[in-house]
């Protein structure tokens, strides 16, 4: 985890330094949030639990990586953004846990 924190630390010239990140926020906060998001949100999508929440979180992360992190531009991110936006709009479908939980309502 120390190497992840260093990536977000402006004093270490972190390679993931985001220019709009306020200086008063310690680098541990975005490092832990990014790690937590990258581990939990895809798992939510895989299971189909809180699909729209997971897709929205991943969409925000993808947008930040594509447009605000220097050197990480990738055309595949646009495809991911489209798929995540569709999941936000339509939900997980009939095979998701969300569907089975909300089915009787």
Secondary structure as UniProt FT lines:
FT   HELIX           2..8
FT   HELIX           10..12
FT   TURN            15..16
FT   TURN            19..20
FT   TURN            23..24
FT   HELIX           27..47
FT   HELIX           51..68
FT   TURN            70..71
FT   HELIX           76..90
FT   TURN            94..95
FT   HELIX           97..102
FT   TURN            103..104
//
